[in-house]
Amino acid sequence: MPLSPKDLAPPTHPLERLPEEWAEVLVAWGQPKYRGIQVFRWIHQRGVFDSEQMTDLPKALREKLREEGLDGSLPVEAARGSMATDRTRKLLVRLHDGKDVETVLIPQLEKDPDVEDEDRDADRGTGLRPSDTVTQCISSQVGCAMSCVFCASGVAGLQRHLSTAEIVGQVLLGRATLEPQERLRNVVLMGMGEPLHNYEAVARTLVLLTHPDGIGLSTRRVTVSTSGLVPQIDRLGQDFGGQVALALSLHAVTDERRSSIMPINKKYPLAELVACLHRYPLPKRRRITLEYTLIAGVNDDPKDADKLADLMKRVPVKVNLI
């Protein structure tokens, strides 16, 4: 069952309100309850943030909403953008206090019909072309407190958490860059920061992204990546019933090695982490993704592969080698 507003931290920005919360505000203004879903759809389904453009609302209400903050601006803005030849788009996102995070939109690859099967090599990327289905990677913090040695985000430490509005704002900002034929299908919280360290903001984000009257993503199309915060993984499983996809940054298969590259392992060692994965309430035919960055001479011995298979023997997983 999805979380209800009472299960979430209170909204602090108009972008964060669910339909029920909009209805409560609007009823207090003397408006009918159904106006709540109308406003929510304008914002999250249609990407309209200026109340003056919400043409099915009374003029007096549009003016009141503008005073409330629906003046056409988002709490984030694109400071800079670039596009690769495969149509991957990277946006430098500027926050209200001048700090920056990144979001990336990645077209999924599909077979190029002009290339014969015998000439196609998926590993080398030949014979494939960008499709109109897009995955967006978003950030949840400015910096990161986890201090993983292979990750640039943690070099300066954690500067601050992002608000729900700043996280969802990245999705709305990114979606606005899509071509008419493109469709946002997946969102992954794998950008800057440890999502589960910012649990309250991320939980509300997940509810907003998957709301059927909003962006409307399937829960299985939203992935939360974590370095291994066991209590928060348990909470994510309980709050969302295992429906939200989980990715674990593993990167090593012994406590000694993992602790040397991921300090969080000293607090939540592998035995505790694997036990947590066993508890995660995965639906049938679903798997947890293990992210494993190959580091020469550190974690790339064939014995590491054997150890990984043994470690995850009874956990439904798929491994993403980086």
C-alpha positions in Angstrom: 0.0 0.0 0.0 1.4 3.5 -0.8 2.2 5.8 2.0 -0.5 8.4 2.9 0.3 12.0 3.6 0.1 11.4 7.3 3.0 8.9 7.0 5.2 11.5 5.4 7.1 14.5 6.7 4.9 17.6 6.1 5.4 19.4 2.7 7.4 22.6 2.8 6.9 23.8 -0.8 3.8 23.8 -3.2 5.7 21.3 -5.4 5.7 18.7 -2.6 1.9 18.6 -1.9 -0.1 15.5 -2.8 -3.7 15.9 -4.1 -5.2 15.4 -0.6 -2.9 18.1 0.8 -3.8 20.5 -2.0 -7.5 19.7 -1.3 -7.1 20.6 2.3 -5.5 23.9 1.5 -8.1 24.8 -1.1 -11.0 23.8 1.0 -9.7 26.2 3.7 -9.8 28.9 1.0 -13.4 28.1 0.3 -12.8 26.0 -2.8 -14.4 22.6 -3.6 -12.3 19.6 -2.7 -11.9 18.5 -6.4 -9.7 21.5 -7.1 -6.9 19.7 -5.3 -6.5 17.0 -8.0 -6.8 19.7 -10.7 -3.9 21.7 -9.3 -1.8 18.6 -8.7 -2.3 17.4 -12.3 -1.4 20.8 -13.7 1.9 20.7 -11.8 3.0 17.1 -12.0 1.3 15.7 -15.1 1.4 18.7 -17.4 4.5 20.4 -16.0 2.7 23.8 -15.5 4.0 25.9 -12.6 2.4 29.2 -13.4 -1.1 29.3 -12.0 -2.1 31.8 -14.7 -1.9 29.0 -17.2 -4.2 26.7 -15.2 -7.1 27.6 -17.4 -9.8 25.5 -15.8 -9.4 27.3 -12.4 -11.3 30.5 -11.5 -9.3 33.7 -11.9 -9.4 34.5 -8.2 -8.0 31.1 -7.3 -5.2 31.4 -9.9 -4.2 34.7 -8.3 -4.2 33.2 -4.9 -2.1 30.2 -6.1 0.4 32.7 -7.6 0.7 34.3 -4.2 1.3 30.8 -2.8 4.3 30.3 -5.0 3.0 28.9 -8.3 4.5 31.8 -10.3 6.1 29.8 -13.1 9.4 29.1 -11.4 10.8 25.9 -10.0 13.1 25.7 -6.9 15.8 24.5 -9.3 17.1 25.8 -12.7 19.4 24.4 -15.4 22.6 26.4 -15.1 24.3 24.5 -17.9 23.5 21.6 -20.1 25.3 19.3 -22.7 24.2 16.5 -25.0 26.3 13.6 -26.3 26.0 12.1 -29.7 23.8 9.3 -28.3 21.4 12.0 -27.0 22.5 11.6 -23.3 21.8 14.9 -21.7 23.6 16.2 -18.6 22.2 19.1 -16.7 24.0 21.1 -14.0 21.2 22.1 -11.7 21.4 25.3 -9.7 19.7 25.4 -6.3 18.2 28.4 -4.6 21.4 28.9 -2.5 23.7 28.8 -5.5 24.8 25.2 -4.9 24.9 22.8 -7.8 23.9 19.1 -8.4 23.7 17.1 -11.6 21.0 15.1 -13.3 21.5 13.0 -16.4 18.9 11.8 -18.9 20.0 8.6 -20.7 18.1 7.1 -23.8 17.8 3.4 -23.6 19.5 1.5 -26.5 17.6 -0.6 -29.0 18.5 -2.6 -32.0 19.3 -0.7 -35.1 17.2 -2.3 -37.9 19.8 -1.3 -40.5 22.4 -3.5 -38.9 22.4 -7.3 -39.5 22.4 -9.4 -36.3 25.8 -11.0 -37.1 27.3 -7.5 -37.1 25.7 -6.4 -33.9 27.8 -6.3 -30.7 26.0 -5.1 -27.6 29.1 -5.1 -25.5 30.8 -2.7 -27.8 27.6 -0.7 -28.5 27.7 -1.5 -32.2 24.4 -2.2 -34.0 22.4 -0.3 -31.4 20.8 3.1 -31.5 19.2 5.4 -28.9 15.5 4.8 -28.4 12.8 7.2 -27.4 12.6 5.7 -23.9 14.6 7.7 -21.3 16.0 6.9 -17.9 16.8 9.9 -15.6 19.4 9.8 -12.9 18.8 12.3 -10.1 20.7 13.6 -7.0 19.4 13.6 -3.4 22.1 15.6 -1.6 24.8 18.2 -2.2 27.9 16.2 -1.5 27.8 13.0 0.4 28.8 11.8 3.9 29.7 8.2 2.9 33.3 8.9 1.8 33.5 6.1 -0.7 37.0 6.2 -2.2 35.9 5.8 -5.8 33.2 8.5 -5.7 33.8 12.2 -6.3 30.6 13.3 -4.6 32.0 12.7 -1.1 35.3 14.5 -1.6 34.0 17.7 0.1 31.7 15.8 2.5 28.0 16.4 2.9 27.0 20.0 2.4 23.3 19.6 2.8 20.2 17.4 2.0 18.0 18.3 -0.9 14.4 19.1 -0.2 11.7 17.0 -1.9 10.9 19.9 -4.2 14.6 20.1 -5.3 14.6 16.3 -6.0 11.3 16.3 -7.9 12.2 19.5 -9.5 15.1 17.8 -11.3 12.7 15.3 -12.8 10.3 18.1 -14.0 13.2 20.1 -15.3 14.7 17.1 -17.1 11.3 16.0 -18.5 10.9 19.5 -20.1 14.0 18.8 -22.2 12.6 15.7 -23.9 11.6 15.7 -27.5 7.8 15.1 -28.2 8.4 11.5 -29.1 10.5 10.7 -26.1 9.1 9.3 -22.9 10.5 9.3 -19.3 10.2 5.6 -18.2 12.7 5.2 -15.4 14.1 7.3 -12.6 17.1 6.2 -10.6 18.4 7.9 -7.4 22.0 7.3 -8.3 23.3 10.8 -8.6 25.0 12.9 -6.0 24.4 11.8 -2.4 23.2 8.8 -0.4 19.4 8.7 -0.9 18.6 6.8 2.2 20.6 9.3 4.3 17.9 11.8 3.2 15.1 9.4 3.8 12.2 11.7 4.6 12.6 13.8 1.5 13.2 10.8 -0.7 10.1 8.9 0.6 7.9 11.9 -0.3 9.7 12.0 -3.7 8.9 8.4 -4.4 5.2 8.9 -3.6 5.0 12.0 -5.9 6.9 10.3 -8.8 4.6 7.3 -8.7 1.3 9.0 -8.1 -1.1 8.0 -11.0 -2.4 11.6 -11.4 1.1 13.0 -11.6 4.3 11.8 -13.4 2.8 8.3 -13.0 5.9 6.1 -13.0 5.5 2.5 -12.0 7.2 1.8 -8.6 9.3 -0.9 -10.3 10.6 1.8 -12.6 12.0 3.9 -9.7 15.3 2.7 -8.3 16.9 3.8 -5.0 20.6 3.1 -4.8 22.3 2.9 -1.4 25.8 2.2 0.0 24.2 0.0 2.6 22.3 1.9 5.4 20.6 -1.2 6.9 17.9 0.5 9.1 16.8 2.7 6.2 16.8 -0.3 3.7 14.5 -2.1 6.2 12.3 1.0 6.4 12.1 1.4 2.6 11.0 -2.2 2.3 8.3 -1.7 5.0 7.1 1.7 3.7 6.8 0.6 0.0 6.3 -3.1 0.4 9.4 -3.9 -1.7 7.8 -2.4 -4.8 10.5 0.3 -5.2 13.5 -1.2 -6.9 16.6 -1.4 -4.8 20.2 -1.2 -5.9 23.1 -1.8 -3.5 26.6 -0.4 -4.1 28.6 -3.4 -3.0 32.0 -3.2 -4.7 33.8 -5.8 -2.5 33.1 -9.1 -0.9 35.1 -9.1 2.3 34.6 -6.8 5.2 38.3 -5.8 5.2 38.3 -4.8 1.6 34.8 -3.2 1.6 35.6 -1.2 4.8 38.8 0.1 3.1 36.9 1.6 0.2 33.4 2.1 1.8 33.7 3.3 5.4 29.9 2.6 6.0 30.8 -1.1 6.0 32.4 -0.6 9.4 29.0 0.3 10.8 27.0 -2.2 8.8 29.3 -5.1 7.9 28.5 -7.6 5.2 26.8 -10.2 7.3 24.3 -7.6 8.6 23.9 -6.2 5.1 23.2 -9.6 3.5 20.7 -10.4 6.3 18.9 -7.1 5.5 18.7 -8.1 1.8 17.1 -11.4 2.8 14.5 -9.4 4.7 13.7 -7.0 1.9 10.2 -7.9 0.7 10.8 -8.5 -3.0 7.8 -9.2 -5.2 8.1 -12.4 -7.2 10.4 -12.4 -10.2 12.1 -9.2 -9.0 15.8 -8.9 -8.1 18.0 -6.5 -6.2 20.7 -4.9 -8.3 24.3 -5.2 -7.0 26.6 -2.4 -8.3 30.2 -3.6 -8.5 32.9 -1.3 -9.7 36.0 -3.3 -10.9 39.1 -1.8 -9.4 42.3 -3.4 -10.7 44.2 -5.4 -8.1 41.5 -4.6 -5.4 38.3 -6.5 -6.2 38.8 -8.1 -9.6 40.2 -11.5 -8.8 38.2 -14.6 -10.0 38.1 -15.6 -6.3 36.1 -12.4 -5.7 33.5 -13.6 -8.2 33.2 -16.9 -6.4 32.9 -15.2 -3.1 30.2 -12.9 -4.4 28.2 -15.9 -5.7 28.5 -17.6 -2.3 27.7 -14.4 -0.4 24.4 -13.8 -2.4 23.6 -17.5 -2.8 20.0 -17.2 -1.5 19.3 -13.5 -2.4 17.7 -12.8 -5.8 20.2 -10.4 -7.4 21.6 -9.2 -10.7 25.1 -7.8 -10.9 25.9 -4.6 -12.7 29.7 -4.5 -13.4 31.0 -1.0 -13.7 
